[in-house]
């Protein structure tokens, strides 16, 4: 199994698990919370079929990566991404972030620029700024995020079961666009993540990415469902589109947060069309 070492904690190294398949134009897929690179199952196949080189990696604390007790904020996450790109010697790369993975895309471009990057994609993503403040009235009250942390601390497996029901809008789409088995698979991955990482990442969602988005100059695609219960489109996708000059917004009708599975046909079509053929 391939790993990239990004830090140390006490006597052990902090390593990120990654997968690197195919040839052609490279695409790096950055997963959401509390998932892993496995969440991109349907997109990996479509992008490989379109001739791209496809790289997924597990964020620290999740999937098969190391589970340190520190580093669960976006400056560190973007530094980890930078180490993945440099270790694999990637250039002219498309960065695709889902949910909190969109934060890595924004902070990376805001910090490291576009020297290595050709395209940016935000899918159901947390930017530009989820916290409600005096200059950000469209955000959500801080009590929402504190309640999430309390729920995780009280009974993480039960909380994640409830979270995934809203993640996929199971009451409306269960048995139609997503099976019980697929939801169970997502829960298995989620519950296997580090409890500390799962909780600490909630605070990272409150990061203000507005300045990062303003620095993006590469072609940018924003995909968001209009039925997203986790990261509402009005607080995120539409505003990201407004802040990134010349970006393209695709609104998926009836799409929940978990678009990668429930509306994979729409997501994959937009991705392949936007990125073009990989070879």
N, C-alpha and C positions, 0 to 999 in steps of 0.2 A: 504494500500500500504506500503511495507516495505522500510525503509530508514536506512542508516548508517550515523551518524553525524561525520564529519571529521574536522570541523573548525567552527569559528564564524566570522561574520562581523557585527560590531555595535550591534544592539539589536537582531539580528537573527542568527540562526544556519545555517551552510552550510551542507546540507545533500545530500547523493547520493541515488538515487532510484535504487533498484536491484530486480531481480527475481531469484528464487532458486527452481529448479524443478528436480524431479527424484532422483534416488539413484545410488550407485556405484561409480566408479572412477570420481572425480570431474574435471570439465573442466570450466575454466573462460574465457568468450569471451569478448574481449575489442574492441569496435567499432571505426570506423573512423570518419573523419570530413566531413560535419557537421551533422552527423547522431546521432543515439542513439542505445540502445540495440535492438531496433526493426529491425535493419538492419540484424540481425542474424536469421531471421524467418526460412529460409530453413535449416540452420545448426542446430538449436535447435531441430527441429523435427528429423533429421537424428541421432544426437547424443543421444537423448532420446531413440530412437528406438534401438540403439546399446547398451543400458544399462548404460549410463553415468548419473551422476548428473551434471546438466548444470546450470551455474550461469552467468547471464548477468547483467551489471550495466551501468548506464548512467554517462558519465564523467561530472564533474562539468561544469555548463553552458549549458548543452545539455539535450534533452529529458525531463524527469520529475524530474531531479535533481535540486538543488538550482542554482541560477544564480549570484554568487558573482562577484565583480569587480576585483578580484585578483586571483592569483594562476594558471595562464595559462602557465605553463612551466613544464618541465618533472621531475624536482626534486619533485615538489608538486604532479604531476600526479602519480608518482611512490609511493609516500607516501600515497596517497589516496588508491591506489591498495593494499598496505600493510595493511591498516586499514580494507579494505574489507576482506582480507584473514584471518587476526587475529580475527576480529569480528565474522566471520562465522566458525572459528576454522578449517580452511582448511589445509590439509597436502597432500602430494603426488598429487599435483594438476598440471594439464596441463594448461599453459597460452597460449592463442591464440589471437594474435593481428592482426587486419586488418588496413592497411594504417597507420594513425598516431597512432593507437592502438599498432602497432609494437614497437613504441617508448617506451611505458609503459613496454612492455615485456623486451626490452633491458635494460632500465635504472633500472627496478626493479632487474633484475638478476645481473647487475653490482654493485648495491648498497647493496642489501639484501642477495645476494647469492642464493643457491639452496636448502636450508634446507627444504623449504615447497614445492618445485617444482620438478616434475618428467619429464615433457616434455615442449618444447617451439615450437611455430608455428608462423611464419611470413607470412602473406598473403598480397600481394600488398603493402608491408610496406615501411615506409620512411627511416629506417636505411640502410646503416651505416651513411651517411653524405651527405645531398642534396646540400649544398652550395659549389659553385666552389671557391676554394682557391688555393694558390700556391702548397700546398701538396695534393690537392684534385681536379685535373683537370677534373675528370669525373662528377663533380657536375654541378649545374645550376647557372647561373649568378644571383646575388642578386636582380637585377632589375626585374626579373620575380616575385619575392615574393612581392616586393613593388607595382607592378602593380596589383597584386591580392588584396592587402589591399586597394588600391585606388578604385578598382572596387567595393569592398564591401561597402566602405564608400559612394560612389556615388549613388549606387542603388543595395542594397543587394539582394532583390528578383530577379531582372533581372540577376544579376551576377550568382546567384545560378542556375538559369534556364540554362544558357550557360554552367556552370560548369558540370551539370549533363548530358548534351548532350555528352560531352567528357568523362565523368566518365563511361558511358555505351556504348560509340561509337554508339550512336543512329542512325547515318546516315548509318551504316552498319548492326547493329543488331536489330534495332527497328522493331517490328512486327514479328521478328523471335525468338530472345532469350529474348526479353523484350518488354512488352506492354507499350502503352502510359499511362495506368493507374498505372503501377508500377513506372514509372518515376515520375508521378504526386504525388504518395505516398511518394517517396523519397524527393521530393521538399517540400511537406507539413511538413515533419519531420525537414528538414534542415531550412526552414524559421522560424520554431517555436523555434529555438535555440536562446540563448542570442546574440544580435548583437556584444557586446563587446567580448564575448568569441570566437565568430566566427572569428573576426578580429585578436585578440591577439594570437590565436593558430597558425596563419600563421608564426609568428616569432619563435614559438616553433619548427616548422619543420626544422629549421636550426641547430638544436642541433647535435653535433658530438657524435655519439654512437660507434665509433670504439673501444674505450677501453672497453666499456660495452660488446660488442660482443665477444671480446677476452677472457672475463672471463666466458663465457657460457660453461658449461661442461655437461649439460643434453642433451639427444637426441633432435635434432632440425630439423624441417621441414620448408622449404622455398617454398612457392607457389607464382608464379607470371605469369601474362599474357605477351606474347611477343608483344601485341598490346596496351599496357598500355600507354595512352597519358598524364596521370596525374603524375605518378611516374614511369618513364621509367625503364625497367628491367635492362639495362646496368648500370644505376646509383645507383641501389638499390638491387634488388633481387639477381643478380649474385654476387655482391660484398659482400652481407651479407653471402651468401653461402661460399665464399672464406674465410671470416674472422672467421666463426664459425666452429671449428674443427669437422670433421666427420659429418657435416650437410648434409641433402639430399635436392636437388633442384628439384622441379617439374615445368616445363615450360608449361603453358597452351597455346596451339596454337590458335592464333586469340583472345586470352582473353584480354578484356579491364581491366581498373582499377576495375570496379564494378563486380568482379568475383563471389561475394557471391550470386548474383542473376542470372547473365547471364550464368554462368558455374557452377551452384550449384551442378550438378551431378558429375562433375569432382572434385570439391573442397570437397564435402562430402565423396566421395569414398576415396580420399587421406587421409582425416582426420581420418575416421573410421579405415582405414588400419594402419595408423601410431599410433593411440592411442590404438588400439585393442578394445576388448569388455570391457565394463565398469564394468561388474560384475565378 
